[in-house]
Amino acid sequence: VPIYSNALVRAKWKPEPADEVTILSLGGLDSIDITPAAIDPAETSTIQVQYGGYRATAGVRWQHIFSPDAFGVLTVSDTEQQERVNEQDQFFDGPSTQARSLKSDVLTPVYFERTHDGTTALRYDGFFSAGSKLTMISGVALHEFRIDYDIAQPKGEQSVLSIDPAPRDADSFSPDFSTGELGAYAEGTWKVAERWSVSGGARAQIFQFGGYTSVTPRVSSSWRFAAHAGMHASFGEYAQMPPFVYLTAWPQNYTLHPIRARHFIAGIDLYEGSRGRLGIEAYRKSYRDYPVSTEYPTLSLANLVDTLGQQFLWLPMTSRGTGLAQGVELFGETHMGDRLLLQGNIAYGRAEYAGLDGILRPGNFDFPVVMNVAGNYRFSQYYGSSWRYEYSSGRPYTPYLLQISEAQNRPVYDVSKINESRGPFYSRFDFQFERKFFLGSRQLITYVGLQNAFDRENFLGYFWMPRLTYLRNSPCKVNPGACLSAQYQMKRFPSFGVRYVF
């Protein structure tokens, strides 16, 4: 299992009544070693993995109040991320009929990655009110991205996307550069009447990588048609570059365009008062210039097959993909004084993306039905409890070409049916109890809880068992589906700890 640790530091300082300085630092380390059991027929991978990485961000925010109607915020931040990955194959190079020994001197190195991403940002936002009718907000931001990668997959791999057993997509790339991004925006809100307001604005961006520019609008309006009810609607367009690791993986990927998104959102606040709120909201988000594979017409960056435990996939891409996410959500919240708080939502939506063939297919996060219920109850100032229940439609997944997978003894996906299959529904109930001890102005909080309390087997995916075929009476010879292993997410898991507040 992963080993990780993190730390958070936050501080505030008010040198003057009109000034406030906030300092925030967040960082974490994580690592994992995966060593498949070479003599276990039920093992689902032949790839050994050693991974380690860290992420850290730190920033300073200075807010200055110029007058009762105007203030500004200056933010300076830096973010660093580094990962190191080594992978070795326990099998012989190429198609094999015998498993390799686990001795390190006979393992085949197949993948190496050392990546470092750094981002330094300088941003200023200004807020201004002109009487009770008009409010203005504007800002400018400058980002410097520092990229230093060393990624090597020199022999390629037996791609899970191809029926050809020969290694393909051999790739090694080592970009080392810095690039900038400049953005500016302005937005105004006009209070047309006592219960009706209209907002409009635009954002301009310059992407130094690729030399792209964009100007995107945003408009919104809200109307309170009753004391406790109202409605709202908004429209916006957005532009964002794909991740740099995809942009630099292949020479042709350097020409990928910014991903464009167009959002429509409308909702009704059925009730909003002192005891709670209830509302319904619908959305439609369309995408264009989405990165898609040039080798596999059905494949988009949004529905890449899950290669958990296998080698990484770096594919040549082009910005000719599209996508559509749309749905509706009912949400509510209620509370009874300081003791009980309940929140819940239920939503129906679809998230589909198209590759070069133009056919929309479910994305990896396409869960048509999602429901959440959460709450907490304070028995007294000393004792409290909280709980959460989640339900969603099953995970979409891509089925295997079973006959070919059995013949080549490796996982081969049916790329004509990207995310066409779906697992059983997801369900999970978590709860926690806590006890507070007051030590003067300080607090000592102990807690104990249980995650996935009903021990639900929540489906993760099907994975190929390459060692099972070596058994003398292997069931795969009769039924290739017998070489598939259903893997599940976290089982029942207890948690406990202590927090000290000072």
C-alpha positions as a printed Julia matrix, in Angstrom:
502×3 Matrix{Float64}:
   0.0     0.0     0.0
   1.18    3.57   -0.46
   3.15    5.22    2.33
   2.55    8.95    2.56
   2.93   11.87    4.93
   1.89   15.49    4.66
   2.14   18.75    6.56
   0.14   21.97    6.57
   1.18   25.34    7.98
  -1.09   28.37    7.93
  -0.53   31.73    9.62
  -2.2    35.16    9.66
  -0.76   38.53   10.55
  -2.47   41.94   10.72
   0.28   44.6    10.89
  -2.34   47.33   10.37
  -6.16   47.39   10.51
  -6.26   47.75    6.72
  -3.75   44.98    6.01
  -3.84   41.23    6.44
  -1.07   38.81    5.47
  -1.76   35.08    5.14
   0.98   32.48    4.76
   0.15   28.96    3.6
   2.43   25.97    3.07
   1.3    22.47    2.14
   3.53   19.53    1.29
   3.54   15.77    1.1
   5.72   12.73    0.42
   4.46    9.44   -0.96
   5.98    6.16   -2.11
   5.0     2.64   -3.08
   6.81   -0.55   -4.1
   4.89   -3.19   -6.04
   6.44   -6.66   -6.36
   4.08   -9.15   -8.02
   4.26  -12.64   -6.54
   6.04  -14.69   -9.2
   4.68  -18.06   -8.04
   1.07  -16.94   -7.47
  -1.18  -18.04  -10.39
  -3.75  -15.39   -9.4
  -1.25  -12.52   -9.77
  -2.51   -9.86  -12.22
   0.78   -8.2   -13.19
   4.33   -9.03  -14.19
   5.59   -5.46  -13.72
   7.59   -4.49  -10.64
   7.27   -0.83   -9.69
   9.31    1.43   -7.4
   7.76    4.88   -7.01
   8.56    7.89   -4.86
   7.55   11.51   -5.09
   6.78   14.76   -3.32
   4.5    17.74   -3.83
   4.8    21.1    -2.1
   3.2    24.49   -2.45
   3.77   27.7    -0.51
   2.31   31.15   -0.87
   1.86   34.57    0.67
  -1.35   36.58    0.31
  -1.52   40.28    1.17
  -4.91   41.97    1.34
  -5.07   45.76    1.62
  -8.26   47.76    2.15
  -8.09   51.07    0.3
 -11.54   52.31    1.35
 -14.93   50.91    2.37
 -15.59   50.37   -1.35
 -12.27   48.98   -2.59
  -9.59   46.49   -1.66
  -6.85   44.54   -3.41
  -5.19   41.17   -2.97
  -1.62   40.34   -4.0
  -0.64   36.64   -4.09
   2.8    35.13   -4.66
   3.13   31.35   -4.71
   5.4    28.52   -5.76
   4.5    24.87   -6.39
   6.92   21.98   -6.88
   6.22   18.39   -7.84
   8.65   15.55   -8.44
   8.17   11.86   -9.22
  10.56    8.97   -9.79
   9.36    5.67  -11.25
  11.26    2.5   -12.12
   9.62   -0.55  -13.68
  10.94   -4.02  -14.48
   9.23   -6.92  -16.24
   9.44  -10.33  -14.56
   8.87  -12.03  -17.91
  11.3   -12.48  -20.79
  11.32   -9.79  -23.49
   8.42  -10.13  -25.93
   6.02  -13.11  -25.99
   7.07  -15.72  -23.45
   6.04  -19.18  -22.36
   7.82  -19.22  -19.02
   7.91  -16.85  -16.09
  11.2   -15.3   -15.06
  12.93  -15.64  -11.75
  12.61  -12.76   -9.28
  16.37  -12.31   -8.99
  17.22   -8.69   -9.73
  19.98   -9.59  -12.21
  17.49  -11.2   -14.61
  14.66   -8.68  -14.5
  14.12   -6.65  -17.67
  14.02   -2.85  -17.09
  11.13   -1.52  -19.17
  10.41    2.0   -17.91
  12.12    4.89  -16.12
  10.71    8.27  -15.16
  12.1    11.27  -13.33
   9.88   14.29  -13.66
   9.92   17.69  -12.01
   7.25   20.37  -12.48
   7.63   23.79  -10.9
   5.24   26.73  -11.08
   5.81   30.25   -9.76
   2.8    32.54   -9.86
   2.25   36.25   -9.27
  -1.33   37.48   -9.13
  -3.19   40.67   -8.24
  -6.97   41.02   -7.86
  -8.85   44.25   -7.27
 -12.4    44.73   -5.99
 -14.43   47.94   -6.3
 -18.02   48.97   -5.55
 -19.74   51.99   -7.03
 -22.63   52.6    -4.71
 -25.11   49.8    -4.11
 -25.7    49.04   -7.82
 -22.33   48.17   -9.37
 -19.51   45.9    -8.24
 -16.33   45.38  -10.26
 -13.58   42.78   -9.99
 -10.49   42.51  -12.16
  -7.12   40.86  -12.0
  -3.93   39.84  -13.74
  -1.84   36.7   -13.25
   1.57   35.61  -14.47
   2.7    31.97  -14.3
   6.14   30.59  -15.0
   6.23   26.82  -15.59
   9.53   24.95  -15.2
   9.64   21.54  -16.85
  12.43   19.01  -16.35
  11.6    15.46  -17.46
  13.63   12.34  -18.13
  11.32    9.54  -19.32
  12.52    6.42  -21.09
  10.6     3.5   -22.54
  13.21    2.58  -25.16
  11.85   -0.86  -26.06
   8.24    0.19  -26.2
   5.73   -2.28  -24.87
   3.28   -4.97  -25.84
   0.46   -2.47  -25.97
  -2.79   -3.44  -24.28
  -4.49   -1.49  -27.09
  -3.05   -3.51  -30.0
  -3.52   -7.11  -31.17
   0.05   -7.03  -32.51
   2.29   -8.68  -29.87
   5.39   -6.85  -31.1
   6.57   -4.03  -28.79
   5.44   -0.6   -30.05
   5.42    3.07  -29.13
   9.05    3.03  -28.01
   9.59    6.49  -26.59
  12.2     8.49  -24.69
  11.97   12.22  -24.06
  13.89   14.64  -21.83
  12.48   18.17  -22.13
  14.08   20.83  -19.94
  12.67   24.34  -20.36
  10.57   27.08  -18.81
   7.54   28.75  -20.33
   5.05   31.39  -19.28
   1.34   32.07  -19.24
  -0.25   35.49  -18.84
  -3.9    36.06  -18.02
  -6.15   39.0   -17.21
  -9.85   39.28  -16.48
 -12.54   41.79  -15.6
 -16.13   41.29  -14.49
 -18.92   43.58  -13.38
 -22.14   42.88  -11.49
 -25.1    45.24  -11.93
 -27.96   45.13   -9.46
 -30.83   45.87  -11.85
 -33.53   45.67   -9.18
 -33.82   44.73   -5.54
 -33.99   41.0    -6.38
 -32.34   40.85   -9.8
 -28.64   41.12  -10.7
 -26.68   40.6   -13.93
 -22.94   39.91  -14.3
 -20.68   39.94  -17.34
 -16.98   39.76  -18.03
 -14.15   38.27  -20.06
 -10.77   36.63  -19.61
  -7.77   36.97  -21.92
  -4.91   34.45  -21.87
  -1.58   34.13  -23.64
   0.04   30.67  -23.69
   3.73   30.99  -24.49
   3.97   27.25  -25.17
   2.58   26.95  -28.69
   1.99   30.69  -29.03
  -1.79   30.5   -28.44
  -4.1    33.26  -27.25
  -7.7    33.12  -26.11
 -10.43   35.55  -25.1
 -13.33   33.9   -23.31
 -16.59   35.51  -22.08
 -18.72   34.87  -19.02
 -22.25   36.09  -18.21
 -24.63   35.22  -15.4
 -27.86   36.39  -13.78
 -29.77   35.67  -10.59
 -33.35   36.57   -9.62
 -35.07   36.19   -6.25
 -38.74   35.75   -7.15
 -39.78   35.12   -3.53
 -38.43   35.68   -0.04
 -36.97   32.16    0.13
 -36.76   31.16   -3.54
 -34.88   32.23   -6.64
 -33.26   31.16   -9.85
 -29.91   31.64  -11.58
 -28.23   30.95  -14.92
 -24.72   31.37  -16.26
 -22.68   30.9   -19.43
 -18.92   30.74  -19.7
 -16.1    29.67  -21.96
 -12.69   28.43  -20.81
  -9.32   27.47  -22.29
  -6.6    25.31  -20.74
  -3.46   23.64  -22.07
  -3.13   19.83  -21.71
  -0.6    18.57  -19.11
   3.0    19.18  -20.14
   3.91   15.49  -19.88
   1.48   14.76  -22.73
   2.56   17.87  -24.65
   6.18   16.72  -24.68
   5.78   12.93  -25.01
   5.96   12.98  -28.83
   7.12   15.67  -31.3
   3.65   16.0   -32.82
   2.15   16.56  -29.35
   3.99   19.9   -29.13
   1.31   21.26  -31.49
  -1.66   20.31  -29.28
  -4.06   23.23  -28.85
  -5.59   24.51  -25.6
  -8.66   22.5   -24.62
 -11.8    24.61  -25.08
 -14.88   24.27  -22.88
 -18.29   25.94  -23.04
 -20.51   25.75  -19.92
 -24.24   26.41  -19.51
 -25.63   26.19  -15.97
 -29.13   26.97  -14.72
 -30.79   26.31  -11.39
 -33.7    27.05   -9.09
 -33.31   27.71   -5.37
 -36.54   26.04   -4.23
 -36.01   27.14   -0.65
 -33.27   29.0     1.19
 -33.76   30.04    4.79
 -32.37   29.9     8.32
 -33.12   26.18    8.7
 -31.68   24.97    5.42
 -31.85   25.07    1.66
 -33.12   22.99   -1.26
 -32.26   23.47   -4.91
 -32.02   21.9    -8.33
 -29.43   22.65  -10.99
 -28.8    21.5   -14.56
 -25.63   21.84  -16.62
 -24.3    21.25  -20.1
 -20.55   21.39  -20.79
 -19.2    20.88  -24.29
 -15.51   20.4   -25.14
 -13.51   20.79  -28.32
  -9.83   20.61  -29.29
  -9.58   17.7   -26.86
  -6.42   15.52  -27.14
  -7.1    12.18  -28.84
  -4.94    9.33  -30.11
  -3.83    9.32  -33.75
  -3.22    5.53  -33.62
  -6.55    4.46  -32.16
  -9.55    6.43  -33.55
 -11.8     5.49  -30.6
  -9.42    6.69  -27.9
  -9.5    10.06  -26.11
  -7.39   11.37  -23.24
 -10.63   11.26  -21.2
 -11.2     7.52  -21.67
  -7.71    6.01  -21.75
  -8.01    2.43  -20.53
  -6.88    1.7   -16.99
  -3.38    0.2   -17.08
  -3.08   -0.24  -13.31
  -0.09   -2.47  -12.63
   1.06   -2.33  -16.26
   3.47   -0.08  -18.17
   2.58    3.53  -18.85
   1.05    4.56  -22.17
   2.48    7.59  -23.99
   0.64    8.05  -27.27
   0.95   10.44  -30.23
  -2.05   12.78  -30.1
  -3.9    15.47  -31.99
  -6.4    18.16  -30.86
  -9.41   16.89  -32.81
 -11.49   15.4   -30.02
 -14.82   16.54  -28.64
 -16.77   15.89  -25.47
 -20.12   16.49  -23.82
 -21.02   16.39  -20.12
 -24.57   17.15  -19.06
 -26.86   16.39  -16.16
 -29.14   17.56  -13.4
 -28.74   17.55   -9.61
 -31.07   17.92   -6.63
 -29.35   18.98   -3.42
 -30.38   20.02    0.06
 -29.18   20.84    3.55
 -30.9    21.23    6.88
 -29.84   21.71   10.48
 -31.44   21.77   13.9
 -29.59   24.29   15.98
 -25.99   23.34   16.7
 -26.68   19.63   17.2
 -27.74   18.11   13.86
 -26.63   18.87   10.31
 -27.78   16.87    7.28
 -26.66   17.28    3.67
 -27.56   15.28    0.6
 -27.69   15.26   -3.17
 -28.76   13.01   -6.0
 -27.67   13.59   -9.58
 -28.09   12.11  -13.02
 -25.54   12.96  -15.71
 -23.43   11.66  -18.55
 -19.83   12.49  -19.52
 -18.91   11.28  -23.01
 -15.95   11.96  -25.3
 -15.15   11.23  -28.93
 -11.88   10.28  -30.58
 -10.98   10.72  -34.24
 -14.0     8.64  -35.28
 -16.35   11.3   -33.85
 -18.43    8.8   -31.82
 -19.18    9.83  -28.24
 -18.26    7.17  -25.67
 -18.37    7.19  -21.85
 -15.39    8.85  -20.19
 -13.61    7.29  -17.24
 -15.7     9.43  -14.86
 -19.06    8.69  -16.46
 -21.28    7.72  -13.52
 -24.91    8.31  -14.57
 -26.39    8.18  -11.05
 -24.62    9.63   -8.0
 -26.07   10.03   -4.51
 -24.48   11.3    -1.28
 -25.92   11.69    2.21
 -23.8    13.07    5.05
 -24.41   14.43    8.51
 -23.08   15.05   11.97
 -24.67   15.12   15.41
 -23.37   16.72   18.61
 -24.53   14.8    21.69
 -22.91   17.42   23.89
 -19.89   19.69   23.87
 -17.78   16.6    24.62
 -19.2    13.95   22.26
 -20.02   13.99   18.55
 -20.52   11.74   15.55
 -20.46   12.03   11.77
 -21.36    9.74    8.9
 -21.48    9.58    5.12
 -23.14    7.29    2.61
 -22.22    7.25   -1.09
 -23.89    5.49   -3.99
 -23.12    5.64   -7.7
 -23.53    3.7   -10.9
 -20.78    1.19  -11.64
 -17.42    2.07  -13.17
 -17.22    2.03  -16.97
 -14.53   -0.27  -18.36
 -13.27   -1.6   -21.67
 -13.71   -5.37  -22.24
 -10.9    -7.65  -23.38
 -10.5    -9.51  -26.66
 -10.52  -12.79  -24.77
  -9.44  -15.19  -27.53
  -6.49  -13.0   -28.52
  -5.56  -12.33  -24.88
  -5.49  -16.07  -24.19
  -3.47  -16.85  -27.34
  -0.84  -14.19  -26.48
  -1.18  -14.54  -22.7
  -1.46  -10.83  -22.09
  -4.28   -8.29  -21.68
  -5.56   -6.96  -25.03
  -8.46   -4.52  -24.87
 -11.23   -4.31  -27.44
 -10.64   -0.7   -28.48
 -13.82   -0.76  -30.6
 -15.74   -0.93  -27.3
 -14.03    1.74  -25.2
 -15.81    1.95  -21.81
 -18.77    0.06  -23.25
 -19.11   -2.25  -20.23
 -20.03   -1.21  -16.71
 -19.42   -2.8   -13.33
 -21.94   -3.17  -10.48
 -23.02   -0.14   -8.47
 -20.74    1.49   -5.89
 -21.92    1.79   -2.29
 -20.04    2.81    0.86
 -20.96    3.86    4.39
 -18.43    5.54    6.74
 -18.92    6.78   10.3
 -16.83    8.3    13.09
 -17.22    9.15   16.79
 -15.15   11.72   18.64
 -14.52   12.83   22.2
 -13.24   16.3    23.14
 -11.13   17.08   26.18
 -10.81   20.76   27.1
  -7.4    21.75   28.48
  -7.89   25.42   29.22
  -8.0    27.2    25.84
  -6.7    24.05   24.11
  -8.5    20.93   22.92
  -7.51   17.28   22.72
  -9.77   15.35   20.35
  -9.76   11.56   20.08
 -11.74    9.8    17.37
 -12.5     6.31   16.11
 -14.36    5.3    12.97
 -15.02    2.68   10.35
 -14.85    3.14    6.58
 -16.86    0.91    4.23
 -18.65   -0.31    7.33
 -20.82   -2.82    5.41
 -17.69   -4.34    3.8
 -19.13   -3.79    0.33
 -17.11   -5.28   -2.56
 -16.85   -2.2    -4.76
 -15.68   -3.15   -8.23
 -12.41   -1.68   -9.53
 -11.94   -3.61  -12.77
 -11.04   -6.88  -14.45
  -7.38   -7.76  -14.81
  -5.55  -10.5   -16.71
  -3.75  -13.27  -14.79
  -0.75  -14.11  -17.03
   0.67  -16.84  -14.76
  -2.55  -18.86  -14.65
  -1.97  -20.16  -18.18
   1.19  -21.97  -17.03
  -0.76  -24.39  -14.88
  -0.9   -27.88  -16.34
  -4.7   -27.9   -16.24
  -5.22  -24.2   -16.8
  -8.93  -23.31  -17.13
  -7.96  -20.55  -19.6
  -7.52  -23.12  -22.37
 -11.19  -24.01  -22.17
 -12.57  -20.63  -21.13
 -10.38  -17.53  -21.72
 -12.64  -15.59  -19.35
 -11.29  -17.73  -16.52
  -8.0   -15.8   -16.85
  -9.74  -12.6   -15.72
  -9.64  -11.55  -12.07
 -12.18   -9.1   -10.66
 -10.4    -6.64   -8.35
 -12.16   -4.56   -5.74
 -11.56   -1.32   -3.89
 -10.97   -0.84   -0.16
 -12.58   -3.35    2.19
 -13.83   -2.52    5.7
 -11.18   -0.25    7.22
 -10.98    1.08   10.79
  -9.5     4.48   11.57
  -8.56    6.19   14.81
  -6.39    9.06   15.94
  -5.79   12.07   18.11
  -5.89   15.79   17.24
  -4.49   18.56   19.42
  -5.8    22.08   18.84
  -3.85   24.97   20.33
